Amino acid sequence: MFVLHPDGTTGGAGGGGPGSDSYQKVWFFGKLGLYFGLLHAVSCIEKIMTTLTEEQRERIRINRERALELQLQKKKKREENEMKKKQDSYILDVETLDKKNNEVTTTASPKKKLKMDEEINAVDKDEDSSNIETFEEGASEWVTKKEAMSMYCLPEGTLAVCEYKEQENPHHKSWAPMKLYQRKEIRRLAHARYGGLEGLVKERTARSERRFAKDFGGAKNVFKRNSQTAASLAAASIVAMATTCLSSPILPANAYVPSDYASDTVQAAVQELQTAAGNVDATFKAYENIAGIITEGKGVGGMVNYKGVSLDRGYVADEDTSIYNPGLTLLTESEKERLVEAVIDARKAGLSQNQWSENNEFAFEFLREKLDPFHLVELSGFLNIVPFYAGILYLGVLAVQQMARESFQVAYLVGVALFFLPIVALVAAGV
């Protein structure tokens, strides 16, 4: 019975380092899959951002109107609260007005403050209550310039001809004095300008809506610019990919050419397999010799014994550990390719002449697993066309997404299956 697994045959299999051809092919597969995934994601994002159904548009419109209404209500309530707080802090004592500096102090006694409130209420009672808004009820007779422009919608030109008095700025004494206008006069001018109370309310609401629309439009432009950028990026990526595919030559699947260097041991093993083709015992012996190269590093780097691994460049002690299949790390990638082809050719010759045994098949499977763990021999033909094949599948799925969006999920799964089924079939069929 053929035994090809001495101590440690279950160890890690080689496959070449980062510079090997098999590693480059696997790395190319990974980069290609990542590229098409990113390109597909950009396309989906662009489609979602640029294509909306009528139902989605209607929902967006309703939500926008609702948000605008809520924002206006909150802003109006906030302005009324702020105005009430400011007016409460501007209770003036006209008797302590310093005429020399034209300033008004706020050091009114409780009795004088009560008298001032009664005068203000008397003025409000004299006016028609229908022309007074909610935020004006019980408010001071004085208004600031900011309130006159925001709540009464009066321009600076109108305020420039109105009488006013200055008060020390309550926020900071070094700032310019604050101008205070008579509320009664400001109200009269605002009603005259906009045709009464209703006209003033409409103008105030219209200004709030325009301000909100401007802010909302700025936010919308941000998303629009991002969508245009994504579309430009996708187009540039497609052009770059197409240019690369057309200008790049198709590389052969083989990792070596006959002129590549191979050690005497490998060349002797290949020659032995060619000589033993069609002979069961000789083929098995040749397979056993190659197994020794893999498991013991025979002829390519030294010998393995119970003391350790003795190499040409030094000695590695065992220390109760096993170094598995050292030959795989000592063989070059081109040498592995030569051995794989020779092993496969010997099997084909034996099967064609009906000179093949169970032991030979077991030895063949062991050698192929160690020398070609990624099945690159079976996939060599598919690897030559995989960039173009994957591109065709991607374009087909993308076309379904653009023209028959409801079938996109099915098309996506079909595309994935069409890409991986040839790989599974080739690996299952073997050589």
C-alpha positions in Angstrom: 0.0 0.0 0.0 1.3 3.5 -0.9 1.9 5.8 2.0 2.7 9.4 1.2 2.0 11.0 4.5 4.8 10.7 7.0 4.8 12.8 10.1 3.4 16.2 9.1 1.8 15.6 5.7 -1.2 17.6 6.8 0.8 20.7 7.1 0.3 24.0 5.1 0.5 23.7 1.4 2.5 26.1 -0.7 1.1 28.1 -3.5 3.7 30.6 -4.2 4.6 34.0 -2.6 3.3 37.4 -3.5 5.4 37.4 -6.6 4.2 34.1 -8.0 1.9 33.8 -10.9 -0.9 32.0 -9.0 -0.8 34.7 -6.3 -1.1 37.4 -9.0 -4.1 35.7 -10.6 -5.9 35.3 -7.3 -5.0 38.9 -6.4 -6.3 40.0 -9.9 -9.6 38.2 -9.2 -10.0 40.0 -5.9 -9.3 43.5 -7.4 -11.6 42.8 -10.3 -14.5 41.8 -8.0 -13.9 44.8 -5.8 -13.9 47.1 -8.8 -17.1 45.8 -10.2 -18.7 45.9 -6.8 -17.8 49.5 -6.3 -18.9 50.4 -9.8 -22.3 48.7 -9.2 -22.7 50.5 -5.9 -22.1 53.9 -7.5 -24.6 53.0 -10.2 -27.3 52.0 -7.7 -26.7 55.2 -5.6 -26.9 57.3 -8.7 -30.1 55.6 -9.9 -31.7 56.0 -6.5 -30.8 59.7 -6.2 -31.9 60.6 -9.8 -35.0 58.3 -10.2 -38.1 58.8 -8.0 -41.5 57.3 -8.5 -44.6 59.5 -8.5 -45.6 58.1 -5.1 -42.2 59.1 -3.7 -42.4 62.6 -5.2 -45.8 63.1 -3.6 -44.6 61.8 -0.3 -41.6 64.2 -0.4 -43.9 67.1 -1.3 -46.3 66.4 1.6 -43.4 66.0 4.1 -41.8 69.2 2.9 -45.1 71.1 3.4 -45.5 69.6 6.8 -42.0 70.4 7.8 -42.4 74.0 6.6 -45.6 74.4 8.5 -44.0 73.0 11.7 -41.0 75.2 11.3 -43.1 78.3 10.8 -45.1 77.6 13.9 -42.1 76.9 16.1 -40.3 80.0 14.8 -43.4 82.2 15.4 -43.8 80.9 18.9 -40.0 81.3 19.6 -40.1 84.9 18.3 -43.1 85.8 20.4 -41.4 84.4 23.5 -38.2 86.2 22.8 -40.1 89.5 22.1 -42.0 89.1 25.3 -38.8 88.6 27.3 -37.2 91.6 25.7 -40.2 93.8 26.2 -40.3 92.8 29.9 -36.7 93.9 30.2 -37.3 97.3 28.5 -39.6 98.8 31.1 -38.6 102.4 31.0 -38.7 105.1 33.6 -39.1 108.2 31.6 -38.8 110.4 34.7 -35.1 109.3 35.1 -34.2 110.0 31.5 -30.9 111.7 31.3 -31.5 114.4 28.7 -27.9 115.4 28.6 -26.6 112.1 27.4 -29.9 111.2 25.8 -30.0 107.9 27.6 -32.8 106.0 29.5 -32.1 104.2 32.7 -34.0 101.3 34.2 -34.0 102.2 37.8 -37.7 102.6 38.3 -39.2 102.2 41.7 -42.1 99.7 42.1 -44.7 102.5 42.3 -43.4 104.2 39.2 -43.2 100.9 37.3 -46.8 100.2 38.2 -47.8 103.7 37.0 -45.9 103.1 33.7 -47.8 99.8 33.2 -51.1 101.5 33.7 -50.2 104.1 31.1 -49.2 101.4 28.6 -52.4 99.5 29.2 -54.4 102.7 28.7 -52.8 103.3 25.3 -53.6 99.8 24.2 -57.2 100.1 25.3 -57.7 103.2 23.2 -56.8 101.3 20.1 -59.0 98.9 18.3 -58.3 95.5 19.8 -58.8 93.8 16.4 -55.6 95.5 15.1 -53.4 94.2 17.9 -51.7 90.8 17.5 -51.1 88.3 20.2 -47.5 89.1 20.9 -48.5 92.8 21.4 -50.9 92.3 24.2 -49.4 93.7 27.4 -46.1 94.5 25.6 -44.1 97.6 26.1 -44.8 100.7 24.1 -41.3 100.7 22.8 -39.8 98.3 20.2 -36.3 97.7 19.1 -35.0 98.2 15.5 -34.7 94.4 15.1 -38.3 93.8 16.1 -39.6 96.6 13.9 -37.9 95.0 10.9 -38.7 91.4 11.6 -42.2 91.5 13.2 -43.5 94.7 11.5 -41.6 94.1 8.2 -40.5 97.8 7.9 -37.4 98.7 5.9 -34.5 100.8 7.3 -35.5 103.7 5.1 -38.9 104.0 6.9 -37.3 103.6 10.4 -34.8 106.4 9.5 -37.6 109.0 9.5 -39.3 107.7 12.7 -38.7 109.3 16.1 -36.7 107.2 18.5 -34.7 107.5 21.7 -31.5 105.7 22.7 -30.9 103.5 25.6 -27.8 102.0 26.9 -27.2 98.6 25.3 -28.2 95.9 27.9 -25.8 93.3 26.4 -22.6 95.4 26.7 -22.1 98.9 27.8 -19.4 99.7 25.3 -21.6 98.9 22.3 -23.6 101.5 20.5 -26.8 102.7 22.2 -30.0 100.8 21.3 -32.7 102.7 19.3 -36.2 102.4 20.7 -39.3 103.3 18.6 -42.9 103.9 19.6 -44.8 100.7 19.0 -48.0 102.7 18.2 -46.2 104.5 15.4 -44.5 101.5 14.1 -47.7 99.5 14.0 -49.5 102.3 12.2 -46.8 102.5 9.5 -46.8 98.8 9.0 -50.5 98.6 8.6 -50.5 101.5 6.2 -47.7 99.9 4.2 -49.3 96.4 3.9 -53.0 97.3 3.9 -53.9 96.4 7.5 -53.3 93.6 9.9 -54.0 90.8 7.5 -51.6 92.2 4.9 -48.8 92.5 7.6 -49.4 88.9 8.7 -49.2 87.6 5.1 -46.0 89.6 4.4 -44.4 88.2 7.6 -45.5 84.6 6.6 -44.2 85.0 3.0 -40.8 86.2 4.2 -40.5 83.2 6.5 -41.5 80.9 3.7 -38.9 82.5 1.4 -36.2 82.2 4.0 -37.1 78.5 4.6 -37.2 77.8 0.8 -33.8 79.4 0.4 -32.3 77.2 3.2 -34.0 74.1 1.8 -32.8 74.9 -1.7 -29.2 75.1 -0.5 -29.4 71.7 1.2 -31.0 70.3 -2.0 -28.2 71.6 -4.1 -25.7 69.8 -2.0 -27.3 66.4 -2.8 -27.6 67.4 -6.4 -23.9 68.2 -6.6 -23.1 64.9 -4.9 -25.2 63.0 -7.5 -23.5 64.7 -10.4 -20.1 63.9 -8.9 -21.1 60.2 -8.5 -22.3 60.1 -12.1 -19.0 61.6 -13.3 -17.0 59.2 -11.2 -18.9 56.2 -12.6 -18.4 57.4 -16.2 -14.7 58.0 -15.7 -14.3 54.5 -14.1 -16.0 52.8 -17.1 -13.9 54.7 -19.6 -10.7 53.8 -17.7 -11.7 50.1 -17.4 -12.5 49.9 -21.1 -9.2 51.6 -22.1 -7.2 49.2 -19.9 -9.0 46.1 -21.2 -8.4 47.1 -24.8 -4.8 48.2 -24.4 -3.6 45.3 -22.1 -2.4 42.1 -23.9 -3.8 38.8 -22.9 -1.3 37.0 -20.7 -0.7 33.3 -21.0 -1.9 31.1 -18.2 1.4 29.2 -17.8 3.7 30.5 -15.0 6.9 29.6 -16.9 8.5 29.1 -20.3 10.7 26.2 -21.2 13.8 28.4 -20.8 13.1 29.1 -17.1 15.6 27.7 -14.6 14.8 24.3 -13.0 17.1 22.3 -10.7 18.6 19.1 -11.7 16.4 17.2 -9.3 13.2 18.6 -10.8 14.5 18.0 -14.4 15.4 14.4 -13.5 11.9 13.8 -11.9 10.2 15.2 -15.0 12.3 13.0 -17.3 11.6 9.9 -15.1 7.8 10.6 -15.5 8.1 10.9 -19.2 10.0 7.6 -19.4 7.6 5.8 -17.1 4.5 6.9 -19.0 2.2 3.8 -19.6 4.0 1.7 -16.9 2.0 1.3 -13.7 5.0 0.5 -11.4 7.4 2.9 -12.9 4.9 5.7 -12.8 4.1 5.0 -9.1 7.9 5.0 -8.3 8.3 8.4 -10.1 5.3 9.8 -8.1 6.9 8.5 -4.9 10.2 10.3 -5.8 8.3 13.6 -6.3 6.5 13.0 -3.0 9.9 12.8 -1.4 10.9 16.1 -2.9 7.8 17.7 -1.4 7.8 16.1 2.1 11.5 15.9 2.7 13.0 18.5 0.4 15.0 15.7 -1.2 17.6 17.0 -3.7 16.4 20.7 -3.5 17.5 21.8 0.0 18.6 19.0 2.3 17.2 16.1 4.1 14.7 15.7 7.0 15.5 13.4 9.9 14.5 13.1 13.6 17.1 15.7 14.5 15.6 18.4 12.4 16.0 19.8 8.9 19.6 20.0 7.6 19.8 22.6 4.9 22.8 23.8 2.8 22.7 27.1 4.6 22.3 26.0 8.2 20.5 23.6 10.7 17.1 24.0 12.2 16.5 22.1 15.5 13.3 20.0 15.9 12.5 20.9 19.5 9.3 18.7 19.6 7.9 20.5 16.5 7.5 19.3 12.9 8.3 21.2 9.8 5.8 20.0 7.2 6.5 19.7 3.5 9.6 21.8 3.4 10.1 21.1 -0.3 7.1 23.3 -1.2 8.9 26.3 0.1 12.2 25.4 -1.6 10.7 24.8 -5.0 10.3 27.8 -7.3 6.9 28.5 -9.0 8.2 27.4 -12.4 9.5 24.1 -11.0 6.1 23.4 -9.4 4.4 24.1 -12.8 6.8 21.7 -14.5 6.1 19.0 -12.0 2.3 19.5 -12.2 2.3 19.2 -16.0 4.5 16.1 -15.9 2.3 14.4 -13.2 -0.9 15.2 -15.3 0.6 14.0 -18.5 1.7 10.7 -16.9 -1.8 10.1 -15.6 -3.3 10.8 -19.0 -0.9 8.3 -20.6 -1.6 5.6 -18.1 -5.4 6.0 -18.5 -5.2 5.9 -22.3 -3.2 2.7 -22.2 -5.3 1.2 -19.4 -2.2 1.1 -17.2 -3.4 2.8 -14.0 -4.0 1.6 -10.5 -5.7 2.8 -7.3 -2.4 3.5 -5.7 -1.4 5.6 -8.7 -4.6 7.6 -8.4 -4.1 8.2 -4.7 -0.5 9.4 -5.4 -1.7 11.6 -8.2 -4.4 13.3 -6.0 -1.8 13.9 -3.3 0.7 15.5 -5.6 -1.8 17.6 -7.4 -3.2 18.9 -4.1 0.2 19.9 -2.8 1.6 21.4 -6.1 -1.6 23.0 -7.3 -3.9 23.8 -4.3 -5.9 26.5 -6.2 -6.6 24.3 -9.2 -5.0 26.8 -11.6 -4.4 24.1 -14.2 -8.1 23.4 -14.5 -8.9 27.1 -14.5 -6.2 28.2 -16.8 -8.5 28.6 -19.8 -11.2 30.4 -17.8 -8.6 32.8 -16.3 -7.7 34.0 -19.7 -11.2 35.2 -20.5 -12.5 36.1 -17.0 -12.0 39.9 -17.3 -14.1 40.1 -20.5 -16.6 37.5 -19.3 -17.2 39.3 -16.0 -17.5 42.6 -17.9 -20.2 41.2 -20.2 -22.1 39.8 -17.2 -21.9 43.1 -15.4 -23.2 45.1 -18.4 -26.1 42.6 -18.8 -27.1 43.0 -15.1 -26.7 46.8 -15.4 -29.0 46.8 -18.5 -31.7 44.9 -16.6 -31.4 47.4 -13.7 -31.9 50.4 -16.1 -34.7 49.0 -18.3 -36.5 46.4 -16.1 -35.8 47.5 -12.5 -38.4 45.1 -11.0 -36.3 42.1 -12.3 -33.0 43.4 -11.1 -32.7 41.1 -8.0 -33.3 38.0 -10.1 -30.8 39.3 -12.8 -28.2 39.9 -10.1 -28.4 36.4 -8.7 -28.3 34.9 -12.2 -25.2 37.0 -13.0 -23.4 35.7 -9.8 -24.4 32.1 -10.7 -23.1 32.4 -14.3 -19.8 33.7 -13.0 -19.2 31.0 -10.4 -20.7 28.0 -12.1 -17.9 27.6 -14.7 -15.4 27.7 -11.9 -17.2 25.0 -9.9 -17.7 22.9 -13.1 -14.0 23.0 -14.1 -12.8 22.1 -10.6 -15.3 19.3 -10.3 -14.4 17.9 -13.8 -10.7 17.8 -12.9 -8.0 17.2 -15.5 
